[in-house]
């Protein structure tokens, strides 16, 4: 397993916590809470992308591009 999967999972959890925290305190309409929502969504998306690509890279078979016929 790649080290990127745990990093992605931590980013997903931290981003989710920021989103939940921003939603709960959003009634005050402070720019800080809006920034927490935006940052939390960005961090969650980053974690999903990093973990997803790491899992896909580990699961895919290696490509051998040198076995093809010449053109």
C-alpha positions in Angstrom: 0.0 0.0 0.0 1.3 3.4 -0.9 1.8 6.1 1.7 -0.6 8.4 -0.2 -3.6 6.4 0.8 -3.3 7.2 4.6 -2.5 10.8 3.7 -5.6 11.0 1.5 -7.7 9.5 4.3 -6.4 12.0 6.8 -7.2 14.8 4.4 -10.7 13.4 3.8 -11.4 13.3 7.6 -9.9 16.7 8.2 -11.9 18.3 5.4 -15.1 16.6 6.5 -14.6 18.0 10.0 -14.1 21.5 8.6 -17.2 21.2 6.5 -19.3 20.0 9.5 -17.9 22.7 11.7 -18.5 25.4 9.0 -22.1 24.2 8.5 -22.9 24.2 12.2 -21.6 27.8 12.7 -22.9 29.2 9.4 -25.9 31.0 11.0 -23.6 33.9 12.0 -22.6 34.6 8.4 -19.0 35.3 9.3 -16.4 35.1 6.5 -14.5 32.7 8.6 -17.3 30.1 8.5 -17.6 30.5 4.7 -13.8 30.0 4.4 -14.1 26.9 6.6 -16.8 25.5 4.2 -14.7 26.2 1.1 -11.5 25.0 2.6 -13.1 21.9 3.9 -14.6 21.0 0.6 -11.3 21.6 -1.2 -9.4 19.4 1.4 -12.0 16.7 1.1 -11.7 16.7 -2.7 -7.9 16.7 -2.5 -8.0 13.6 -0.2 -10.4 11.8 -2.5 -8.2 12.4 -5.5 -5.0 11.5 -3.8 -6.3 8.3 -2.3 -8.2 7.4 -5.4 -5.2 7.8 -7.7 -2.9 5.9 -5.2 -5.4 3.0 -5.1 -5.8 3.0 -8.9 -2.0 3.1 -9.4 -1.5 0.1 -7.0 -4.3 -1.9 -8.6 -3.4 -1.4 -12.3 -1.1 -3.7 -14.2 2.2 -2.2 -15.4 2.3 -1.0 -19.0 4.9 -2.4 -21.3 5.1 0.0 -24.1 8.1 -1.6 -25.7 6.3 -4.8 -26.9 4.2 -3.0 -29.6 4.9 -3.3 -33.4 6.8 -0.5 -35.1 4.7 1.9 -37.2 
